[in-house]
Amino acid sequence: MRRNPVGVALLVATILTGCTSTTEVTSKPTHEQSLIEAVEKDGKDHVAWFNLGQFYYDGGEYEKAAKAYERGNALMCPDALSARYTGGYFCLALTYVHMKPPRYDLALKNLDAIAQLEPADAKTASHNSNFREAHRIRGAIYLSNNKARSARAELLKYLELGGDEDAVADALETLKGLE
């Protein structure tokens, strides 16, 4: 039996997003419908909302992904001042960065929420990759907006938290010419 390549890709996406279904996914509409049914069944299930967001994100439907992630994040962290989780803010930041055109303002808002949760101690902060990656993304946004000093500070913080030097080497080299 030949598998539908789209179905196989969606099955892999389902596994990676934490769904437990072993049913073969054969088409986008049926998988999308099952995710929609999950949020309709229990609208307070933040995991279901994040799964729907991930589905849309993986398919490049960033507006829909943002709405689903926003709902999941609101359920998981109803009070941003007492939030303890970075994952929802990180998903939203990435989604806003990938929108056409990018919504850097909204991405930075979510990255700022992650920064508020970051421990002052770099060793402790380095255990959560969202802290590290948030600095890399902020650095890239600042670089694209010609804010060289802020970009450099963010990229150096990314490295301090254990980031890959090769991932930011070109950006840091570009910043040398801008400062």
Protein Blocks (a to p, Z undefined) as FASTA:
>chain_A
ZZdfklmmmmmmmmmnopabfbdcfbfklmmmmmmmmmmmmmmlmklmmmmmmmmmmnop
aklmmmmmmmmmmmmmmplklgcbfklmmmmmmmmmmpccddfklmmmmmmmmmmmpcfb
lklmmmpmklmmmmmmmmmmmmmnopaklmmmmmmmmmmnopafklmmmmmmmmmmmZZ
